[in-house]
Amino acid sequence: MDSRAIRMSDTLTAEVANKVLLADVANILAKAKSGKPLTKYERGIIESARGAEKPSAKAAKKTTAARWTLLSAAIEFGVSRETIRRGLASEGVEQKAQYTTQEICTALFGDLRKARARESTANAIAKERDNKIADGELIPFSEHETWCNSVLLPIRQRLLSLPASQASRCNPADPNFAQQALEVWVNESLPILRMAIRKAV
């Protein structure tokens, strides 16, 4: 190190440490310039310095997202432009001259995040239903149908047979008139009872 060599103080401050490292880098560069091979440590110093550099404008330009026209996307993915146009519209993407790869893929294959959200919601609903069935708050449809057949059908049949079986008791003098009146009452009552049962279950 020449006359401009760093004077080390008793305490190694951040400023002094930085000057030492800069001097070390200068020595490594001089060694490389003279054609001497660098050690693993020296190469690590150079690699670290290179990695800390900001990417050039040219390099940044290369990383810009790809843009697609409807025609270029249709050719690349083997579909019609109208198919892509409909997909973009369904996903709420506004019409423009060019689209990103993500927009084109979403239009063709759907939004993966939305699909996962729908699947998660469906799983949560199914799990909640299974828990309610296990706790006795809900019953499977097959059990509900069995209950309807065993309880409600006999009641319905009883009501339908009521006019013929009870007409003479309601009006012994004119059982035909009584039966007609009872049939009207049954026919009016059954829809009302059916609606009440649906609301209850």
Helices and strands as residue ranges (DSSP letters): H 14-33, H 40-51, H 57-62, E 67-68, H 70-77, H 81-90, E 99-100, H 101-109, H 112-134, H 141-147, I 148-152, H 153-170, H 175-200
